[in-house]
Every structure is written in C-alpha cells, then in structure tokens.
Amino acid sequence: MKKSILFSLALSFSSNVFAGWTSGGGELIKDSNNPWFVENTKEVRYCTLIDTNNFSASEALINKVITKALDYWKKDFSKNMILDLGASGYGITKQEFIKEECTDNTDLRFQFGVLTTKQKSYLVDPTKYVGIAVRTHYDQVNLKGKGFIYISPDNGPLKFNIKEKMPNPWSQGDGGILHKVLTHELGHVFGIAHTNATSTHLMTIDFPEQTLRDTGYFDVNIGHLRGFFGYNKIDHQAFCNLKDEEKEYLQIKPEVKCIGLKHSAHTNKLHLYHVENGVYKAPLHTFHFGSSTMTQSTIVKIWLPKEQKVFNSTRQVLNGHNLSRITAFGGLPSSDRSVNKTLYIDFNPLTESIKFFNNGNQEFELRVLK
Ligand SMILES: [Zn+2]
C-alpha cells in the first residue's frame, strides 16, 4: 500500500461515513495501528471473496496462500516474541483462523479483486493499490478489530496500475508473488506498521508494488520470505555527513560520504558498508555480535484505550522493551592493538541510536531515523 501519511489522515478522518476506518501502514495515532487480535481473542473468523474473471489465481491456490501467509506470521511471532514482545507475545497470531462464508460478523475478509461500493469510495482510486488492509471497526474494550484485506486483480477494470514484470502474477510460481503481497498486508493486521528498514523489505511501504515490478520468473518461490523481526531498524539506513573524527575512528577514507550497516542473519555479523547514492558498495569492516545482550527493538506496539479490559496495565502503550541493546564488537583493524574498539547499538525507542565506544568510552553517536 503506497500513500502518504497526510493522505491516510484524509482517508481516516475526512468523512463520517468512514468513521473508525483505518488502513495499515503509516498512522501511529492512538490505537489505529494496534493488532486486530490480541490474547483475549481465541478464534478469528475469516472468509474469501474472489473475482474469478479478473483474478488469475484459483480459489484452491488462494486458500493455500492464505494458510501460508498466516503460518509465516505465526512462526515469525512464535520464534521472536520472547525477545520482542515478552513471553506472552500478547497473544498476537495465536488465534485459530477459521474459514466461513462471509457474513456481517466475519472478522477478516480477504477480497481478491472484489470491492463493495463503499470500499471503492474509501479507496477513491482502487487501481492505485496492489493491496491494502483496512480496519473498519475497532472494539476499544476488547481490543478487537474487524476489516478486510483487498488485493487488486491482475486483469479487468480494477487491475492495479503497476507495470508488472510478468503477466498474471497472482497465479505465477505456485502463488509465490501473491504470498509475498498477502503476507505484507497481513502484517498490518498483526499490528506491524510500515518500516523503512528491513533487509527483507517485507514491511516497507512499497513492498507490494516493488514485488510486482521486480519479481521475475525465477523468484517466485513460496516461502521465500525470511524472518522479519531480526533485521529491522538499522539495515538499509545510510548515515551521511560523518565528521572527520568519526571517519578517523572508523578508519574510513575522507572521501566516503555515507556509511550503512547490515546484519547478516547467516553469520550473525554486522557489516559496515560504504554507501553511495543509496547503493551499498564495498564492505569496510565487520563486527561480531556479542551473545549476551542481543535483543531487538519492538515493532508491534499496542496502544491501550482507557476503556480496554484486556490488559491489566497502567501504561498507555504496551511493548516488549523500553530499552533494547544489541552489542557488537571488534572488526576495526586498528593499528594500535591496545585500542579495543567496541560498537554498541541502542534501540531505545525514544533515542534510537548507534553508539560507538573506544576502550569503554563513548566516542560518538549516530541517530537512527524513525
Ligand atoms: Zn503496507
């Protein structure tokens, strides 16, 4: 789903007709980005609506992809929730998802190329969307949402306005492209907002569009997505305008304008890159992760309305950690062996930053963009 935050606000608040409607992604206003289902919700009733004339994937393939996308998040949350959300994980993704015929009480509608008149007018121009998750109701007592995920058809008048790399993408590669896009939209249902920093790009704002533009015949493997939680925040953010002494500390040449850091999941190392015009060039150094204090930032936040009766908390926002710190060390080829250069990365949600240390003393700090 691609649109500006301002546009989102206009969509959310411009008209009483759409009171309570909010669409996944940008907004971080009060409960608008809360997961639709938390620990008091044990079952989610979902249904599917398919425009079989214009949506190329078959019903059987669609059902398979929905199951895969749900499994993806169930697995990702269960693997990472202790680090990220605390032991309970607030019950996100723990529900049993039960398919039914669409009724007024259905919690989650998957709509493949199908929109009601009201939904069409909410989206204004549906062809601008490859996919979108729209929450149409939110119960502030039970913290339960209700709404629909719309995936644009790949044919017909409502077809997305994107130059796709292959025709009929939704039916290609055993549903692999559809899986990626649907998983993105489902991420919003589970409370994940857009981020500009994951190595999978899964929850970046233009992930659905990019997937259609870029995905060729050899990259449609279902299950191709890598885990989401471990690779956020710092990957894909370049840091520019380094001071001379910071460059000296990092032992990078004066002409290097921007640097970036990427975490390699396979080796559990942090690589420092020379970044030029957004492109990650030569790796400059490698840092090794410390094992003891590695935690990750909280991606899912639950804003608690005062009416809520689910969590016994005096806090207004629930999340896993107020301060998470990844410690990485070593890697700088210092000529002076007595100098122990250690890199700390703080994921304090208030002051997200990367702090560089020298023999235990902080040298400088790079701020991570929101
Ligand atoms: Zn999105």
Residues whose N, C-alpha, C, O or C-beta is under 5 A from the ligand:
A	BS01	ZN	M1 G24 G25 T204 I205
